[in-house]
Amino acid sequence: MPTDTHKNGAEAGTEAVRFERVTKRYGDQVVLDGLDLTVGRGERVTLIGPSGSGKTTILRLLMTLERVTDGVIHVGGQPYSHMPGAASGAGGAGGALVPASERYLARRRRGVGMVFQHFNLFPHMTVVQNIVEAPVHVLGESREEAHERARELLGLVGLADKADDRPTRLSGGQQQRVAIARALAMRPEILLLDEVTSALDPELVAEVLDVLRDVARDTDITLLCVTHEMGFARDVSDRILMFDSGSVVESGPAAELLDAPAHERTRAFLSAVR
């Protein structure tokens, strides 16, 4: 089975995400095929490949929007897709893991944030209200604390002057920047980026990618990114993985994989997207 076990030279306890022989099927269709993948804390990993190759499925599994068919996902060194059974000790030691309950997943996924292709902002709320609601209701922050954090994040994404606007008054690029601030407001240890510029007009793409470059440069957050923007992938990635038919075809440092891919499938894909 395809394996990628780069750990940033990681010692025990420094892994952010580990997929252990994870398979995802829809009926007879295999979307992920026995994937072994480890991402170190603070590592920036970009997933590339054709549509239907399994990239976005990885993000959806981490957001618990999908369940694994086989295998186990670990986050922060602890089971994530599964939980210890009644006879298990901490981390599942001494007994079998069982599929995670909704309550277990709700607690564990608080450390994982995602920015989607589409912004999904609440049009009846102001920009700052869109950012504040989840930290108040999910994290239990006070409204004062959440508002202060939201305005800091709006400054980070270059929208400090838009806090009291409604999303409908913003451009697509500005709305996506609000969505990035909203995801960061939940203080995730892992941030997932799913083709975050694909719904934008070409002239708006650069402003969103510049914000994400700042996030990558100025924070120690772990990033998993699906994108067809190869320049962005080169700038922010410690490592790029090329997927095809549910498997890792090739992986390596960003410049190495983009400039001198070893696999013909990777060369063909890069030629098509450049």
N, C-alpha and C positions, 0 to 999 in steps of 0.2 A: 504494500500500500504506500501511497505518497507520504513522505515524512518531511517535516520542517521543524527542527528542534533548536533553532537559534535562541539563545536566552540572554543576549547582551553580556555574555560572560557571567550569567546570573548564578548566584549561590541560592541555596534553599531559602524560600521566603521572598524572593524578589520577582517572582513571576506575576504578571497581571492576569493573563489569560492562558489557559491550556485546553486545547481540544484533544481528546484521547480517543482515537479511532472512531470519530464521529461520522455517522452516516445519516443522511436525510433523504427519505423517499416520499414521493407522491404517487401512490399506486405502484406501477411498474417503473416509473421514472426515477432514476437515481440522480439527485441534485448534488449531494456531497457523498464521496465514496471513501469511507474509512480514513477521514482526515486526522492527521497528527500535526498539531501546530502549537507552538509556544511563543507568546509575546511577553517580553520583559517589562517591568514597571518603567514608565517613562519612555518606552520605545515608540517610534512612529513608523507604522507599517502601512503600506499602500497595497491594495489588491487590484490587479488589473486583469483583463481578459474579456472575451466576447460576452454578449448578453446570454444569459442562461447557463453560465459556467459555474455558478455557485457562490459568487462573491457576496451578493446582497443577502443570500441565505445565511451566511456567517453572521452578518450584522443582526438579522432578524432573530436568529437563535439567541444571540447575546441580549437582545431586548425582550426576550421571552414572548415574542410575537409568534414564534413557531416552537415546536418541541422536537427534540432529536428522535430519530427512529432507533438508532443504536449508538453506543458509546456514551461518554460522559464529558461535560464541559466543566472546567474548574475556573474560578475567578478568585484572585488573591490567595491562591493556595488551598481553597476550600471548594467542595462540590457546589455546583451552581445549577446545572440541569437536574441534579439529583440531590437527595439529602440522606443522612444516615437513617437506616431502619431502626426499629425498636431495640434490636440487639446490638447496635453499633455504638462505638465510643465516639469521641470527638473526631470530626473529619471522616467518619465512616470506618474508623479502625475497629477491628474485631467483629465486623458484621457487614452484610451486604448493603449497598446503596439502593434506594428506591426512588422512583420518579418524584420530583419535587412537588409539594403541594402549592396551591396558589398563595397561601399565607407565607410560606418559605420564600417563594419567588418574589413576592412583593417586598419583602425585607431586603433580599440580596440585590435586587436590580436597582436599588436607590443609588448605588455606586457607579451605574452605567447610564450615560446620557447619549442621545442621538439627535443629529440634525438630518432631516429628511429632504428629499428632492423638493417637496412642496412645503410651504411655510406653515400652514395650518394655524395661523394666528386667529384669535378671537376678534372679529370685526367690531363688536359692540364695546370692547374694552380699549383703553388707551395703551400705548406702547409699554409704559411702565407697569400697568396693571397686568398685561400679558406675562410679564417677567415675574411679578411678585406672587401670583396666586399659588403656584406649585410649592415654592419654599415655605409658604405659610401653612398650607393645608397638608403637605406631605412631610416636610422636614420639621414642622412645628416652630418655625422662626416667628418672631414678633413682626408685625407689619412695619414697624419702624426699622428694624434690622434688615428686613427684606427690601424695603424701599431704598435704603442706603446702598445695599449691595447692588440693586438693579441699576441705580444711577452710576455707580462705579463701572459696571459692565457696559452700560450704554456709552460711557466715555471710551472704554477699551475698543468698542466697535465703531467709534466715530459718529455716534448718534445722540450725544448728550442733549442736543437742542430739540430732539424729537420725542422726548419722554411723554409729553402730554398730547401728542397727536394720535389719531386713530390710524390703524394699519392701512386703511383704504387711501390715505393721503400719501403713502410712501411708495417709492418705486419698488420693483421686484427685488433689486439688489439690497435696498434698505430693509425690506421685510425679512430677507434671508439673514441679514446681519442681526436683526432683532431675534430671530429664531436661534442664532448662535448664542446670543446673550442669555436667552431663556434657558438653553441647555446648560450653560456654564453656571447659572444661578443655582442649580441643584447640586453644585459642588461635586461633580462626578470625578471618580478616579480614572475612568475610561470614557473617552468620547468617540462615538462612532459617526462617521460622515458618509452619507449615502448619496453620491452624485449630486452634491449640494448646489452645483451651478447648472445642472442640465435643464432646469425650467426657466432659466434666465435668458434675456436677450444678450447677444454676444458682448455689447458694450458695457454690460453690467457685471460680467464675470470677474473682471480684474479686481473690482472693489471688494468682492466677497473673498476671493483668494488671498488678497493682501491681509484681510483681517485674520484669516486662518494661519497665514504665515506668522503673524504677530503672536497668536496663541501658541503655536509650536515653538517659537523662539523664547517667549517670556514665561511659560509655565512648564511644569514637569508632568503634565497630564499625559496619559497613554492615549495615543491616537491610532484608530483603525479606520482607514479611508478607502472608499471605493470611488474611483474617478477615471475619466478618460483625458484629464488635463495632465499631460506628461510633464510639462514644465513645472507645474505645481508639485507633482509627485517627486520630481528631482530635488526641488528646493526643501521639502519638509521631511522626506522619508529617510529613515535609517536603513530600511530594507523594503524591497518590492517583491511581491509574489505574483507570478503569472499563473492564472487558473485557466483550465480548459476541461470541459466535461466532468466537473466535480472534483478535479484533482489538481494539485500543484504541479505544474509542468517545470517550473524553474523559479529559483529565488536567489537573491543576492543584494549587495549594496546598491543603492539607487543608480549611481553613475555607471557602475559596472554592468548592471542588467540593461540599462537603457542604451548605453554606448556600444556594448559588445555582448549582446545576448548569445547564449550558447545553443539554445534550442530553436529549431526551424519554426516551430509554432509561435514562439515569442517574436521572432524576426518578422513573420508574416503579419502578426497582430500590430506591432509597432509601425510597420510600413503603412498599414491601413488607417491608423488614427493620427498620424503626423501630417 
